[in-house]
Amino acid sequence: MRSPGRRPSAIRARAVAAGAAAVTVAAGLAVRAGADGAFAKYAGSALYTVLLCALVAFCAPRVRPVAVAGTALALSWAIELLQLTGVPADLAARSVAARLVLGSTFNAPDLFWYAVGAAAACGVHAGARRARRRATSPSPSPSPSAGPPPAAAR
């Protein structure tokens, strides 16, 4: 059974992950609207994995950033490699949702850009966790027995 003190932190972490997912989708739409060519393609690939990181963090809010990023990267790579089978292309021909989630054509450079996205998301996630811990942990107060005695006591 969970302790009552931990529940608000999981809710807060899920809210942050949901916000990160929304910001990532907005960034992807902005890149798509404002850029084209290789930059747009590979930024989209990296953001795809960033979005998966946010979704994994939403589902498992207490998991460490490295595990979140590793899971998202493995999913990204698995979906990209699945494109070698032709199954995603068949599904994409029938469904816009399938095309957005699974893609349709294997592109080897995407594997690298997924790793870039996972590394970036891991860095942001780890930094946010450190900042939250610093903000919520009580600052250490000096103990009365620490250090030399006051000058008057000498």
N, C-alpha and C positions, 0 to 999 in steps of 0.2 A: 504494500500500500504506500502511496506517495505521501510525503510529509506536506502539510498545508503550506509551509513556507516556500516550497519549490514551485508550486503551481503558477503563481504570478510571473515568475521568470520565464517559464515555458510559454505562457500566453504572450508575454512581451517579445520573446524571441520569434514566435510565429508571426506576430504582427510586423516585426522588422523584416522577416523573410518575405512576407506577402508584399510589403512595400518595395523591397528590393526587386521582386519579380515584376511589379508594375513599372518601376523605373527602368528595368531592363527591356521590357516590351516597348516602352516609349522611346528608349534609346535606339532600339532596332528599327522602329518605324521612322525615326528621325534620320537615321543613316540611310535607310532605303529611299526616303523622300529627298534628301539633300546631297547624296553622293551616288556615284555609279562606278562601274568597272571593278578592278581588283580590290580596291579599298572597301567598297560596299560589300562585296562578296565575302571577304575574309573577316571583316568586322562583324558581319552577320553570323559567321561560323563561330567566332569567339563568343559573341553574345548569346548564341544558342546554348553553349555550355554554361555561361554565367546564369542563364535562366534556369537550367537544370540544377545548378548549385542552389539557387534560391528555393526551388521546389523541394529538393532533398532536405535543405535546412528547415523548411516549413514542416515537412513530415517527421523529421527527427531533430528537434531543436537543441538537444543536449549533445549531439554528436560533434566531435572535434572538426575544425575547419579542414584539416588534411583529409579526413575520411569523407567529408561532404564533397570536397573537390574530386577526390579519387573516384567516388561513386558516380558523380556527374560525368567525369571524363570517360569512365568505362561505358556508361550508357551512350554517350556521344559516339564513341568509337564503334560500339556494337551496332548502332543504327547506321553509321556510315558503311561499315562492312556488310551489313544486311543488304545494302543497295547493290552489291555485287550479284545478288541472287535474282534481281528483277522483280521481286515481290513488292517492294515499295513503289516502283514505277507503275505496276498494275493497279495498286491501291490509289496512287496519286491521280491516275487517269479517271478514277471514279469519284474521288473525294478531295475537296480543297483542304479539309482538315488533315487528311492523310499526307497530302503534299507538304503542308506546313510542318507537320511533326516528323515525318519520315524522309522527306526529300524524295528524289527519284533517281539521281545519277551519282555514282561513286566519283569522288574527286580526292585523290591522295593528299594534296596540300591541306585539305580540311582537317585531317588528323592532327597536323601541327597546330593549326589555329584553335582547335578545341583545347589543346594543352595550354595554349596562351590564355584562353578564357578561364580555364580551371585555375591556373596559377594566379591570375589577377583576382578572381573571386576569392580564392583561398587567402590571399594577402589582405584583402579588404575585410573578410570575415574574421580573421585572426586579429587584425588591428582593432576592429570594433569590439571583440570580446575582451581584449586587454584594456581598452579604454573603459568599458563598462565595469570591469573588475576594479580598476583603479578608482572609479567614481563611487562605487558602492562599498568598497572596503574601508573600514575605519582607519584613520591615520594613526600610526603608532605614537603613543605618548611616552615620554621618557619615564622610566621607572625611578622611584626615589633612591634605589640602591645603585643605580648606574652612575658611573663617572666619579670624579673626585668629590670629596666632601666640600661643602661651601666654605669660603674663606674664613667666616666667623667661627666655624667649628674646629678649625685647625689649632 
